[in-house]
Amino acid sequence: MPYNSITDLPAQVSKPLPKHAKEIFKEAFNSAEEQYQKEETAFKVAWSAVKEKYSKNDNGEWVKKE
């Protein structure tokens, strides 16, 4: 199921991520879901895409990599 907007993302994604990371997640998820047609795979691809640009700091918050 593709997400039309970042407000449609599930809580486990939308709560911890900053806005830009949510956008990355949504785009990567939608693309992977269309390509692989498996939600589990799409989630893995989307998280991987987020982790290319963001990481968790010592407080467990997602921050943009430098």
PDBQT receptor file of N, H, CA, C and O in Angstrom, charges set to zero:
ATOM      1  N   MET A   1       0.848  -1.175   0.000  1.00  0.00    +0.000 N 
ATOM      2  CA  MET A   1       0.000   0.000   0.000  1.00  0.00    +0.000 C 
ATOM      3  C   MET A   1       0.890   1.232   0.000  1.00  0.00    +0.000 C 
ATOM      4  O   MET A   1       1.582   1.492   0.984  1.00  0.00    +0.000 OA
ATOM      5  N   PRO A   2       0.882   1.977  -1.061  1.00  0.00    +0.000 N 
ATOM      6  CA  PRO A   2       1.718   3.188  -1.111  1.00  0.00    +0.000 C 
ATOM      7  C   PRO A   2       1.177   4.281  -0.189  1.00  0.00    +0.000 C 
ATOM      8  O   PRO A   2      -0.021   4.349   0.086  1.00  0.00    +0.000 OA
ATOM      9  N   TYR A   3       2.074   5.116   0.270  1.00  0.00    +0.000 N 
ATOM     10  H   TYR A   3       3.047   5.060   0.046  1.00  0.00    +0.000 HD
ATOM     11  CA  TYR A   3       1.693   6.245   1.129  1.00  0.00    +0.000 C 
ATOM     12  C   TYR A   3       1.605   7.503   0.277  1.00  0.00    +0.000 C 
ATOM     13  O   TYR A   3       2.536   7.835  -0.456  1.00  0.00    +0.000 OA
ATOM     14  N   ASN A   4       0.476   8.199   0.378  1.00  0.00    +0.000 N 
ATOM     15  H   ASN A   4      -0.281   7.929   0.974  1.00  0.00    +0.000 HD
ATOM     16  CA  ASN A   4       0.261   9.415  -0.403  1.00  0.00    +0.000 C 
ATOM     17  C   ASN A   4       0.970  10.621   0.191  1.00  0.00    +0.000 C 
ATOM     18  O   ASN A   4       1.358  11.538  -0.534  1.00  0.00    +0.000 OA
ATOM     19  N   SER A   5       1.139  10.624   1.495  1.00  0.00    +0.000 N 
ATOM     20  H   SER A   5       0.824   9.880   2.084  1.00  0.00    +0.000 HD
ATOM     21  CA  SER A   5       1.792  11.750   2.159  1.00  0.00    +0.000 C 
ATOM     22  C   SER A   5       2.488  11.247   3.417  1.00  0.00    +0.000 C 
ATOM     23  O   SER A   5       2.226  10.139   3.884  1.00  0.00    +0.000 OA
ATOM     24  N   ILE A   6       3.385  12.083   3.964  1.00  0.00    +0.000 N 
ATOM     25  H   ILE A   6       3.598  12.984   3.584  1.00  0.00    +0.000 HD
ATOM     26  CA  ILE A   6       4.101  11.663   5.174  1.00  0.00    +0.000 C 
ATOM     27  C   ILE A   6       3.159  11.540   6.365  1.00  0.00    +0.000 C 
ATOM     28  O   ILE A   6       3.482  10.856   7.335  1.00  0.00    +0.000 OA
ATOM     29  N   THR A   7       2.008  12.186   6.308  1.00  0.00    +0.000 N 
ATOM     30  H   THR A   7       1.746  12.742   5.519  1.00  0.00    +0.000 HD
ATOM     31  CA  THR A   7       1.040  12.057   7.407  1.00  0.00    +0.000 C 
ATOM     32  C   THR A   7       0.386  10.684   7.420  1.00  0.00    +0.000 C 
ATOM     33  O   THR A   7      -0.223  10.298   8.418  1.00  0.00    +0.000 OA
ATOM     34  N   ASP A   8       0.503   9.944   6.327  1.00  0.00    +0.000 N 
ATOM     35  H   ASP A   8       0.998  10.257   5.517  1.00  0.00    +0.000 HD
ATOM     36  CA  ASP A   8      -0.059   8.593   6.251  1.00  0.00    +0.000 C 
ATOM     37  C   ASP A   8       0.878   7.528   6.810  1.00  0.00    +0.000 C 
ATOM     38  O   ASP A   8       0.466   6.382   6.994  1.00  0.00    +0.000 OA
ATOM     39  N   LEU A   9       2.124   7.886   7.080  1.00  0.00    +0.000 N 
ATOM     40  H   LEU A   9       2.458   8.816   6.930  1.00  0.00    +0.000 HD
ATOM     41  CA  LEU A   9       3.093   6.907   7.561  1.00  0.00    +0.000 C 
ATOM     42  C   LEU A   9       2.686   6.359   8.925  1.00  0.00    +0.000 C 
ATOM     43  O   LEU A   9       2.072   7.073   9.718  1.00  0.00    +0.000 OA
ATOM     44  N   PRO A  10       3.019   5.100   9.207  1.00  0.00    +0.000 N 
ATOM     45  CA  PRO A  10       2.699   4.530  10.519  1.00  0.00    +0.000 C 
ATOM     46  C   PRO A  10       3.473   5.230  11.640  1.00  0.00    +0.000 C 
ATOM     47  O   PRO A  10       4.533   5.810  11.405  1.00  0.00    +0.000 OA
ATOM     48  N   ALA A  11       2.938   5.169  12.838  1.00  0.00    +0.000 N 
ATOM     49  H   ALA A  11       2.077   4.698  13.029  1.00  0.00    +0.000 HD
ATOM     50  CA  ALA A  11       3.515   5.870  13.992  1.00  0.00    +0.000 C 
ATOM     51  C   ALA A  11       4.964   5.475  14.246  1.00  0.00    +0.000 C 
ATOM     52  O   ALA A  11       5.769   6.329  14.618  1.00  0.00    +0.000 OA
ATOM     53  N   GLN A  12       5.317   4.208  14.058  1.00  0.00    +0.000 N 
ATOM     54  H   GLN A  12       4.662   3.515  13.757  1.00  0.00    +0.000 HD
ATOM     55  CA  GLN A  12       6.695   3.781  14.332  1.00  0.00    +0.000 C 
ATOM     56  C   GLN A  12       7.689   4.420  13.375  1.00  0.00    +0.000 C 
ATOM     57  O   GLN A  12       8.895   4.392  13.620  1.00  0.00    +0.000 OA
ATOM     58  N   VAL A  13       7.194   4.990  12.294  1.00  0.00    +0.000 N 
ATOM     59  H   VAL A  13       6.215   5.013  12.095  1.00  0.00    +0.000 HD
ATOM     60  CA  VAL A  13       8.038   5.719  11.349  1.00  0.00    +0.000 C 
ATOM     61  C   VAL A  13       7.929   7.222  11.590  1.00  0.00    +0.000 C 
ATOM     62  O   VAL A  13       8.941   7.916  11.679  1.00  0.00    +0.000 OA
ATOM     63  N   SER A  14       6.712   7.715  11.693  1.00  0.00    +0.000 N 
ATOM     64  H   SER A  14       5.889   7.151  11.621  1.00  0.00    +0.000 HD
ATOM     65  CA  SER A  14       6.508   9.169  11.734  1.00  0.00    +0.000 C 
ATOM     66  C   SER A  14       6.916   9.809  13.056  1.00  0.00    +0.000 C 
ATOM     67  O   SER A  14       7.361  10.956  13.062  1.00  0.00    +0.000 OA
ATOM     68  N   LYS A  15       6.778   9.111  14.158  1.00  0.00    +0.000 N 
ATOM     69  H   LYS A  15       6.416   8.179  14.153  1.00  0.00    +0.000 HD
ATOM     70  CA  LYS A  15       7.125   9.725  15.449  1.00  0.00    +0.000 C 
ATOM     71  C   LYS A  15       8.617  10.019  15.596  1.00  0.00    +0.000 C 
ATOM     72  O   LYS A  15       8.977  11.131  15.981  1.00  0.00    +0.000 OA
ATOM     73  N   PRO A  16       9.497   9.058  15.301  1.00  0.00    +0.000 N 
ATOM     74  CA  PRO A  16      10.909   9.333  15.575  1.00  0.00    +0.000 C 
ATOM     75  C   PRO A  16      11.646  10.125  14.495  1.00  0.00    +0.000 C 
ATOM     76  O   PRO A  16      12.694  10.708  14.774  1.00  0.00    +0.000 OA
ATOM     77  N   LEU A  17      11.121  10.156  13.273  1.00  0.00    +0.000 N 
ATOM     78  H   LEU A  17      10.270   9.682  13.047  1.00  0.00    +0.000 HD
ATOM     79  CA  LEU A  17      11.889  10.745  12.175  1.00  0.00    +0.000 C 
ATOM     80  C   LEU A  17      11.590  12.222  11.952  1.00  0.00    +0.000 C 
ATOM     81  O   LEU A  17      10.446  12.653  12.092  1.00  0.00    +0.000 OA
ATOM     82  N   PRO A  18      12.623  13.006  11.600  1.00  0.00    +0.000 N 
ATOM     83  CA  PRO A  18      12.390  14.390  11.183  1.00  0.00    +0.000 C 
ATOM     84  C   PRO A  18      11.700  14.412   9.807  1.00  0.00    +0.000 C 
ATOM     85  O   PRO A  18      11.663  13.400   9.108  1.00  0.00    +0.000 OA
ATOM     86  N   LYS A  19      11.166  15.560   9.437  1.00  0.00    +0.000 N 
ATOM     87  H   LYS A  19      11.196  16.383  10.005  1.00  0.00    +0.000 HD
ATOM     88  CA  LYS A  19      10.362  15.677   8.221  1.00  0.00    +0.000 C 
ATOM     89  C   LYS A  19      11.091  15.170   6.973  1.00  0.00    +0.000 C 
ATOM     90  O   LYS A  19      10.531  14.382   6.211  1.00  0.00    +0.000 OA
ATOM     91  N   HIS A  20      12.321  15.609   6.758  1.00  0.00    +0.000 N 
ATOM     92  H   HIS A  20      12.777  16.249   7.376  1.00  0.00    +0.000 HD
ATOM     93  CA  HIS A  20      13.046  15.189   5.556  1.00  0.00    +0.000 C 
ATOM     94  C   HIS A  20      13.241  13.676   5.521  1.00  0.00    +0.000 C 
ATOM     95  O   HIS A  20      13.129  13.062   4.460  1.00  0.00    +0.000 OA
ATOM     96  N   ALA A  21      13.528  13.079   6.657  1.00  0.00    +0.000 N 
ATOM     97  H   ALA A  21      13.619  13.578   7.519  1.00  0.00    +0.000 HD
ATOM     98  CA  ALA A  21      13.697  11.627   6.727  1.00  0.00    +0.000 C 
ATOM     99  C   ALA A  21      12.387  10.916   6.430  1.00  0.00    +0.000 C 
ATOM    100  O   ALA A  21      12.386   9.851   5.813  1.00  0.00    +0.000 OA
ATOM    101  N   LYS A  22      11.280  11.488   6.859  1.00  0.00    +0.000 N 
ATOM    102  H   LYS A  22      11.281  12.353   7.360  1.00  0.00    +0.000 HD
ATOM    103  CA  LYS A  22       9.958  10.919   6.536  1.00  0.00    +0.000 C 
ATOM    104  C   LYS A  22       9.723  10.940   5.035  1.00  0.00    +0.000 C 
ATOM    105  O   LYS A  22       9.187   9.985   4.472  1.00  0.00    +0.000 OA
ATOM    106  N   GLU A  23      10.122  12.026   4.386  1.00  0.00    +0.000 N 
ATOM    107  H   GLU A  23      10.558  12.802   4.843  1.00  0.00    +0.000 HD
ATOM    108  CA  GLU A  23       9.966  12.135   2.935  1.00  0.00    +0.000 C 
ATOM    109  C   GLU A  23      10.813  11.079   2.221  1.00  0.00    +0.000 C 
ATOM    110  O   GLU A  23      10.361  10.454   1.262  1.00  0.00    +0.000 OA
ATOM    111  N   ILE A  24      12.035  10.890   2.695  1.00  0.00    +0.000 N 
ATOM    112  H   ILE A  24      12.402  11.397   3.475  1.00  0.00    +0.000 HD
ATOM    113  CA  ILE A  24      12.906   9.861   2.126  1.00  0.00    +0.000 C 
ATOM    114  C   ILE A  24      12.263   8.492   2.300  1.00  0.00    +0.000 C 
ATOM    115  O   ILE A  24      12.217   7.699   1.359  1.00  0.00    +0.000 OA
ATOM    116  N   PHE A  25      11.768   8.216   3.495  1.00  0.00    +0.000 N 
ATOM    117  H   PHE A  25      11.805   8.860   4.260  1.00  0.00    +0.000 HD
ATOM    118  CA  PHE A  25      11.145   6.930   3.783  1.00  0.00    +0.000 C 
ATOM    119  C   PHE A  25       9.963   6.689   2.856  1.00  0.00    +0.000 C 
ATOM    120  O   PHE A  25       9.848   5.620   2.256  1.00  0.00    +0.000 OA
ATOM    121  N   LYS A  26       9.087   7.677   2.736  1.00  0.00    +0.000 N 
ATOM    122  H   LYS A  26       9.180   8.546   3.223  1.00  0.00    +0.000 HD
ATOM    123  CA  LYS A  26       7.873   7.536   1.913  1.00  0.00    +0.000 C 
ATOM    124  C   LYS A  26       8.227   7.240   0.461  1.00  0.00    +0.000 C 
ATOM    125  O   LYS A  26       7.674   6.319  -0.140  1.00  0.00    +0.000 OA
ATOM    126  N   GLU A  27       9.147   8.020  -0.104  1.00  0.00    +0.000 N 
ATOM    127  H   GLU A  27       9.597   8.768   0.384  1.00  0.00    +0.000 HD
ATOM    128  CA  GLU A  27       9.512   7.826  -1.506  1.00  0.00    +0.000 C 
ATOM    129  C   GLU A  27      10.165   6.462  -1.730  1.00  0.00    +0.000 C 
ATOM    130  O   GLU A  27       9.851   5.769  -2.698  1.00  0.00    +0.000 OA
ATOM    131  N   ALA A  28      11.066   6.085  -0.842  1.00  0.00    +0.000 N 
ATOM    132  H   ALA A  28      11.321   6.647  -0.056  1.00  0.00    +0.000 HD
ATOM    133  CA  ALA A  28      11.746   4.794  -0.979  1.00  0.00    +0.000 C 
ATOM    134  C   ALA A  28      10.765   3.639  -0.791  1.00  0.00    +0.000 C 
ATOM    135  O   ALA A  28      10.817   2.649  -1.522  1.00  0.00    +0.000 OA
ATOM    136  N   PHE A  29       9.878   3.768   0.184  1.00  0.00    +0.000 N 
ATOM    137  H   PHE A  29       9.836   4.571   0.777  1.00  0.00    +0.000 HD
ATOM    138  CA  PHE A  29       8.887   2.715   0.424  1.00  0.00    +0.000 C 
ATOM    139  C   PHE A  29       7.996   2.539  -0.796  1.00  0.00    +0.000 C 
ATOM    140  O   PHE A  29       7.805   1.418  -1.268  1.00  0.00    +0.000 OA
ATOM    141  N   ASN A  30       7.452   3.632  -1.308  1.00  0.00    +0.000 N 
ATOM    142  H   ASN A  30       7.607   4.542  -0.924  1.00  0.00    +0.000 HD
ATOM    143  CA  ASN A  30       6.536   3.549  -2.446  1.00  0.00    +0.000 C 
ATOM    144  C   ASN A  30       7.221   2.926  -3.667  1.00  0.00    +0.000 C 
ATOM    145  O   ASN A  30       6.633   2.096  -4.359  1.00  0.00    +0.000 OA
ATOM    146  N   SER A  31       8.451   3.328  -3.920  1.00  0.00    +0.000 N 
ATOM    147  H   SER A  31       8.929   4.003  -3.357  1.00  0.00    +0.000 HD
ATOM    148  CA  SER A  31       9.191   2.789  -5.056  1.00  0.00    +0.000 C 
ATOM    149  C   SER A  31       9.459   1.290  -4.874  1.00  0.00    +0.000 C 
ATOM    150  O   SER A  31       9.250   0.502  -5.796  1.00  0.00    +0.000 OA
ATOM    151  N   ALA A  32       9.915   0.910  -3.702  1.00  0.00    +0.000 N 
ATOM    152  H   ALA A  32      10.086   1.551  -2.953  1.00  0.00    +0.000 HD
ATOM    153  CA  ALA A  32      10.230  -0.498  -3.436  1.00  0.00    +0.000 C 
ATOM    154  C   ALA A  32       8.974  -1.361  -3.425  1.00  0.00    +0.000 C 
ATOM    155  O   ALA A  32       8.995  -2.503  -3.884  1.00  0.00    +0.000 OA
ATOM    156  N   GLU A  33       7.897  -0.820  -2.906  1.00  0.00    +0.000 N 
ATOM    157  H   GLU A  33       7.880   0.107  -2.533  1.00  0.00    +0.000 HD
ATOM    158  CA  GLU A  33       6.643  -1.580  -2.860  1.00  0.00    +0.000 C 
ATOM    159  C   GLU A  33       6.131  -1.832  -4.276  1.00  0.00    +0.000 C 
ATOM    160  O   GLU A  33       5.613  -2.908  -4.575  1.00  0.00    +0.000 OA
ATOM    161  N   GLU A  34       6.275  -0.855  -5.124  1.00  0.00    +0.000 N 
ATOM    162  H   GLU A  34       6.695   0.019  -4.882  1.00  0.00    +0.000 HD
ATOM    163  CA  GLU A  34       5.866  -1.017  -6.519  1.00  0.00    +0.000 C 
ATOM    164  C   GLU A  34       6.761  -2.041  -7.223  1.00  0.00    +0.000 C 
ATOM    165  O   GLU A  34       6.284  -2.870  -7.998  1.00  0.00    +0.000 OA
ATOM    166  N   GLN A  35       8.051  -1.970  -6.940  1.00  0.00    +0.000 N 
ATOM    167  H   GLN A  35       8.438  -1.297  -6.310  1.00  0.00    +0.000 HD
ATOM    168  CA  GLN A  35       9.000  -2.861  -7.604  1.00  0.00    +0.000 C 
ATOM    169  C   GLN A  35       8.908  -4.298  -7.104  1.00  0.00    +0.000 C 
ATOM    170  O   GLN A  35       8.853  -5.232  -7.905  1.00  0.00    +0.000 OA
ATOM    171  N   TYR A  36       8.890  -4.482  -5.779  1.00  0.00    +0.000 N 
ATOM    172  H   TYR A  36       8.934  -3.724  -5.128  1.00  0.00    +0.000 HD
ATOM    173  CA  TYR A  36       8.950  -5.827  -5.207  1.00  0.00    +0.000 C 
ATOM    174  C   TYR A  36       7.583  -6.392  -4.832  1.00  0.00    +0.000 C 
ATOM    175  O   TYR A  36       7.426  -7.606  -4.697  1.00  0.00    +0.000 OA
ATOM    176  N   GLN A  37       6.608  -5.527  -4.666  1.00  0.00    +0.000 N 
ATOM    177  H   GLN A  37       6.735  -4.541  -4.776  1.00  0.00    +0.000 HD
ATOM    178  CA  GLN A  37       5.242  -5.906  -4.291  1.00  0.00    +0.000 C 
ATOM    179  C   GLN A  37       5.200  -6.731  -3.004  1.00  0.00    +0.000 C 
ATOM    180  O   GLN A  37       4.377  -7.633  -2.851  1.00  0.00    +0.000 OA
ATOM    181  N   LYS A  38       6.105  -6.399  -2.085  1.00  0.00    +0.000 N 
ATOM    182  H   LYS A  38       6.774  -5.665  -2.210  1.00  0.00    +0.000 HD
ATOM    183  CA  LYS A  38       6.145  -7.025  -0.763  1.00  0.00    +0.000 C 
ATOM    184  C   LYS A  38       6.356  -5.924   0.258  1.00  0.00    +0.000 C 
ATOM    185  O   LYS A  38       7.353  -5.204   0.212  1.00  0.00    +0.000 OA
ATOM    186  N   GLU A  39       5.423  -5.798   1.170  1.00  0.00    +0.000 N 
ATOM    187  H   GLU A  39       4.613  -6.383   1.208  1.00  0.00    +0.000 HD
ATOM    188  CA  GLU A  39       5.495  -4.720   2.156  1.00  0.00    +0.000 C 
ATOM    189  C   GLU A  39       6.729  -4.847   3.045  1.00  0.00    +0.000 C 
ATOM    190  O   GLU A  39       7.372  -3.845   3.360  1.00  0.00    +0.000 OA
ATOM    191  N   GLU A  40       7.059  -6.059   3.447  1.00  0.00    +0.000 N 
ATOM    192  H   GLU A  40       6.537  -6.872   3.192  1.00  0.00    +0.000 HD
ATOM    193  CA  GLU A  40       8.215  -6.266   4.322  1.00  0.00    +0.000 C 
ATOM    194  C   GLU A  40       9.503  -5.801   3.643  1.00  0.00    +0.000 C 
ATOM    195  O   GLU A  40      10.336  -5.146   4.270  1.00  0.00    +0.000 OA
ATOM    196  N   THR A  41       9.662  -6.134   2.383  1.00  0.00    +0.000 N 
ATOM    197  H   THR A  41       8.986  -6.666   1.874  1.00  0.00    +0.000 HD
ATOM    198  CA  THR A  41      10.838  -5.714   1.628  1.00  0.00    +0.000 C 
ATOM    199  C   THR A  41      10.856  -4.197   1.469  1.00  0.00    +0.000 C 
ATOM    200  O   THR A  41      11.908  -3.568   1.586  1.00  0.00    +0.000 OA
ATOM    201  N   ALA A  42       9.692  -3.616   1.204  1.00  0.00    +0.000 N 
ATOM    202  H   ALA A  42       8.838  -4.127   1.110  1.00  0.00    +0.000 HD
ATOM    203  CA  ALA A  42       9.604  -2.160   1.037  1.00  0.00    +0.000 C 
ATOM    204  C   ALA A  42      10.014  -1.437   2.315  1.00  0.00    +0.000 C 
ATOM    205  O   ALA A  42      10.687  -0.408   2.250  1.00  0.00    +0.000 OA
ATOM    206  N   PHE A  43       9.618  -1.960   3.478  1.00  0.00    +0.000 N 
ATOM    207  H   PHE A  43       9.072  -2.796   3.531  1.00  0.00    +0.000 HD
ATOM    208  CA  PHE A  43      10.026  -1.349   4.747  1.00  0.00    +0.000 C 
ATOM    209  C   PHE A  43      11.536  -1.421   4.921  1.00  0.00    +0.000 C 
ATOM    210  O   PHE A  43      12.155  -0.454   5.363  1.00  0.00    +0.000 OA
ATOM    211  N   LYS A  44      12.133  -2.555   4.579  1.00  0.00    +0.000 N 
ATOM    212  H   LYS A  44      11.630  -3.341   4.220  1.00  0.00    +0.000 HD
ATOM    213  CA  LYS A  44      13.587  -2.693   4.709  1.00  0.00    +0.000 C 
ATOM    214  C   LYS A  44      14.318  -1.716   3.793  1.00  0.00    +0.000 C 
ATOM    215  O   LYS A  44      15.290  -1.081   4.202  1.00  0.00    +0.000 OA
ATOM    216  N   VAL A  45      13.851  -1.601   2.565  1.00  0.00    +0.000 N 
ATOM    217  H   VAL A  45      13.061  -2.117   2.233  1.00  0.00    +0.000 HD
ATOM    218  CA  VAL A  45      14.466  -0.682   1.611  1.00  0.00    +0.000 C 
ATOM    219  C   VAL A  45      14.326   0.761   2.099  1.00  0.00    +0.000 C 
ATOM    220  O   VAL A  45      15.276   1.541   2.031  1.00  0.00    +0.000 OA
ATOM    221  N   ALA A  46      13.135   1.109   2.591  1.00  0.00    +0.000 N 
ATOM    222  H   ALA A  46      12.364   0.475   2.647  1.00  0.00    +0.000 HD
ATOM    223  CA  ALA A  46      12.884   2.472   3.050  1.00  0.00    +0.000 C 
ATOM    224  C   ALA A  46      13.764   2.827   4.250  1.00  0.00    +0.000 C 
ATOM    225  O   ALA A  46      14.337   3.915   4.294  1.00  0.00    +0.000 OA
ATOM    226  N   TRP A  47      13.875   1.925   5.212  1.00  0.00    +0.000 N 
ATOM    227  H   TRP A  47      13.410   1.040   5.176  1.00  0.00    +0.000 HD
ATOM    228  CA  TRP A  47      14.735   2.200   6.366  1.00  0.00    +0.000 C 
ATOM    229  C   TRP A  47      16.193   2.324   5.933  1.00  0.00    +0.000 C 
ATOM    230  O   TRP A  47      16.938   3.150   6.458  1.00  0.00    +0.000 OA
ATOM    231  N   SER A  48      16.585   1.509   4.986  1.00  0.00    +0.000 N 
ATOM    232  H   SER A  48      15.979   0.837   4.559  1.00  0.00    +0.000 HD
ATOM    233  CA  SER A  48      17.951   1.580   4.483  1.00  0.00    +0.000 C 
ATOM    234  C   SER A  48      18.214   2.940   3.829  1.00  0.00    +0.000 C 
ATOM    235  O   SER A  48      19.286   3.521   4.001  1.00  0.00    +0.000 OA
ATOM    236  N   ALA A  49      17.249   3.430   3.092  1.00  0.00    +0.000 N 
ATOM    237  H   ALA A  49      16.378   2.958   2.953  1.00  0.00    +0.000 HD
ATOM    238  CA  ALA A  49      17.382   4.744   2.447  1.00  0.00    +0.000 C 
ATOM    239  C   ALA A  49      17.511   5.853   3.489  1.00  0.00    +0.000 C 
ATOM    240  O   ALA A  49      18.308   6.777   3.323  1.00  0.00    +0.000 OA
ATOM    241  N   VAL A  50      16.730   5.760   4.553  1.00  0.00    +0.000 N 
ATOM    242  H   VAL A  50      16.082   5.010   4.688  1.00  0.00    +0.000 HD
ATOM    243  CA  VAL A  50      16.812   6.756   5.633  1.00  0.00    +0.000 C 
ATOM    244  C   VAL A  50      18.190   6.706   6.282  1.00  0.00    +0.000 C 
ATOM    245  O   VAL A  50      18.792   7.743   6.558  1.00  0.00    +0.000 OA
ATOM    246  N   LYS A  51      18.680   5.503   6.521  1.00  0.00    +0.000 N 
ATOM    247  H   LYS A  51      18.190   4.660   6.296  1.00  0.00    +0.000 HD
ATOM    248  CA  LYS A  51      19.959   5.337   7.209  1.00  0.00    +0.000 C 
ATOM    249  C   LYS A  51      21.157   5.798   6.383  1.00  0.00    +0.000 C 
ATOM    250  O   LYS A  51      22.251   5.966   6.922  1.00  0.00    +0.000 OA
ATOM    251  N   GLU A  52      20.963   6.005   5.073  1.00  0.00    +0.000 N 
ATOM    252  H   GLU A  52      20.074   5.869   4.634  1.00  0.00    +0.000 HD
ATOM    253  CA  GLU A  52      22.039   6.562   4.253  1.00  0.00    +0.000 C 
ATOM    254  C   GLU A  52      22.287   8.026   4.593  1.00  0.00    +0.000 C 
ATOM    255  O   GLU A  52      23.417   8.502   4.489  1.00  0.00    +0.000 OA
ATOM    256  N   LYS A  53      21.244   8.744   4.998  1.00  0.00    +0.000 N 
ATOM    257  H   LYS A  53      20.325   8.357   5.082  1.00  0.00    +0.000 HD
ATOM    258  CA  LYS A  53      21.335  10.183   5.264  1.00  0.00    +0.000 C 
ATOM    259  C   LYS A  53      21.192  10.542   6.745  1.00  0.00    +0.000 C 
ATOM    260  O   LYS A  53      21.595  11.629   7.156  1.00  0.00    +0.000 OA
ATOM    261  N   TYR A  54      20.624   9.643   7.545  1.00  0.00    +0.000 N 
ATOM    262  H   TYR A  54      20.296   8.760   7.211  1.00  0.00    +0.000 HD
ATOM    263  CA  TYR A  54      20.356   9.924   8.953  1.00  0.00    +0.000 C 
ATOM    264  C   TYR A  54      20.892   8.805   9.831  1.00  0.00    +0.000 C 
ATOM    265  O   TYR A  54      21.017   7.658   9.402  1.00  0.00    +0.000 OA
ATOM    266  N   SER A  55      21.204   9.167  11.071  1.00  0.00    +0.000 N 
ATOM    267  H   SER A  55      21.103  10.099  11.419  1.00  0.00    +0.000 HD
ATOM    268  CA  SER A  55      21.597   8.172  12.066  1.00  0.00    +0.000 C 
ATOM    269  C   SER A  55      21.064   8.622  13.417  1.00  0.00    +0.000 C 
ATOM    270  O   SER A  55      20.675   9.776  13.602  1.00  0.00    +0.000 OA
ATOM    271  N   LYS A  56      21.056   7.682  14.357  1.00  0.00    +0.000 N 
ATOM    272  H   LYS A  56      21.372   6.745  14.206  1.00  0.00    +0.000 HD
ATOM    273  CA  LYS A  56      20.602   8.016  15.705  1.00  0.00    +0.000 C 
ATOM    274  C   LYS A  56      21.768   8.590  16.498  1.00  0.00    +0.000 C 
ATOM    275  O   LYS A  56      22.891   8.090  16.428  1.00  0.00    +0.000 OA
ATOM    276  N   ASN A  57      21.484   9.644  17.251  1.00  0.00    +0.000 N 
ATOM    277  H   ASN A  57      20.572  10.050  17.308  1.00  0.00    +0.000 HD
ATOM    278  CA  ASN A  57      22.521  10.209  18.114  1.00  0.00    +0.000 C 
ATOM    279  C   ASN A  57      22.520   9.484  19.460  1.00  0.00    +0.000 C 
ATOM    280  O   ASN A  57      21.802   8.500  19.637  1.00  0.00    +0.000 OA
ATOM    281  N   ASP A  58      23.319   9.968  20.403  1.00  0.00    +0.000 N 
ATOM    282  H   ASP A  58      23.902  10.768  20.259  1.00  0.00    +0.000 HD
ATOM    283  CA  ASP A  58      23.435   9.320  21.713  1.00  0.00    +0.000 C 
ATOM    284  C   ASP A  58      22.123   9.335  22.495  1.00  0.00    +0.000 C 
ATOM    285  O   ASP A  58      21.930   8.515  23.393  1.00  0.00    +0.000 OA
ATOM    286  N   ASN A  59      21.221  10.259  22.162  1.00  0.00    +0.000 N 
ATOM    287  H   ASN A  59      21.378  10.924  21.432  1.00  0.00    +0.000 HD
ATOM    288  CA  ASN A  59      19.924  10.349  22.831  1.00  0.00    +0.000 C 
ATOM    289  C   ASN A  59      18.853   9.522  22.125  1.00  0.00    +0.000 C 
ATOM    290  O   ASN A  59      17.693   9.529  22.539  1.00  0.00    +0.000 OA
ATOM    291  N   GLY A  60      19.230   8.812  21.064  1.00  0.00    +0.000 N 
ATOM    292  H   GLY A  60      20.172   8.807  20.728  1.00  0.00    +0.000 HD
ATOM    293  CA  GLY A  60      18.281   7.994  20.334  1.00  0.00    +0.000 C 
ATOM    294  C   GLY A  60      17.428   8.771  19.334  1.00  0.00    +0.000 C 
ATOM    295  O   GLY A  60      16.428   8.258  18.833  1.00  0.00    +0.000 OA
ATOM    296  N   GLU A  61      17.829  10.012  19.047  1.00  0.00    +0.000 N 
ATOM    297  H   GLU A  61      18.642  10.429  19.454  1.00  0.00    +0.000 HD
ATOM    298  CA  GLU A  61      17.097  10.835  18.094  1.00  0.00    +0.000 C 
ATOM    299  C   GLU A  61      17.739  10.710  16.719  1.00  0.00    +0.000 C 
ATOM    300  O   GLU A  61      18.960  10.614  16.597  1.00  0.00    +0.000 OA
ATOM    301  N   TRP A  62      16.897  10.711  15.682  1.00  0.00    +0.000 N 
ATOM    302  H   TRP A  62      15.905  10.789  15.781  1.00  0.00    +0.000 HD
ATOM    303  CA  TRP A  62      17.400  10.663  14.318  1.00  0.00    +0.000 C 
ATOM    304  C   TRP A  62      17.891  12.036  13.905  1.00  0.00    +0.000 C 
ATOM    305  O   TRP A  62      17.155  13.020  13.979  1.00  0.00    +0.000 OA
ATOM    306  N   VAL A  63      19.146  12.095  13.465  1.00  0.00    +0.000 N 
ATOM    307  H   VAL A  63      19.744  11.296  13.405  1.00  0.00    +0.000 HD
ATOM    308  CA  VAL A  63      19.750  13.353  13.015  1.00  0.00    +0.000 C 
ATOM    309  C   VAL A  63      20.430  13.138  11.668  1.00  0.00    +0.000 C 
ATOM    310  O   VAL A  63      20.863  12.034  11.337  1.00  0.00    +0.000 OA
ATOM    311  N   LYS A  64      20.512  14.222  10.900  1.00  0.00    +0.000 N 
ATOM    312  H   LYS A  64      20.160  15.119  11.168  1.00  0.00    +0.000 HD
ATOM    313  CA  LYS A  64      21.140  14.157   9.582  1.00  0.00    +0.000 C 
ATOM    314  C   LYS A  64      22.636  13.926   9.740  1.00  0.00    +0.000 C 
ATOM    315  O   LYS A  64      23.289  14.553  10.573  1.00  0.00    +0.000 OA
ATOM    316  N   LYS A  65      23.169  13.016   8.928  1.00  0.00    +0.000 N 
ATOM    317  H   LYS A  65      22.638  12.506   8.251  1.00  0.00    +0.000 HD
ATOM    318  CA  LYS A  65      24.609  12.767   8.939  1.00  0.00    +0.000 C 
ATOM    319  C   LYS A  65      25.338  13.951   8.335  1.00  0.00    +0.000 C 
ATOM    320  O   LYS A  65      24.815  14.647   7.464  1.00  0.00    +0.000 OA
ATOM    321  N   GLU A  66      26.548  14.165   8.809  1.00  0.00    +0.000 N 
ATOM    322  H   GLU A  66      26.973  13.599   9.516  1.00  0.00    +0.000 HD
ATOM    323  CA  GLU A  66      27.354  15.271   8.280  1.00  0.00    +0.000 C 
ATOM    324  C   GLU A  66      28.208  14.834   7.123  1.00  0.00    +0.000 C 
ATOM    325  O   GLU A  66      28.947  15.642   6.561  1.00  0.00    +0.000 OA
TER     326      GLU A  66
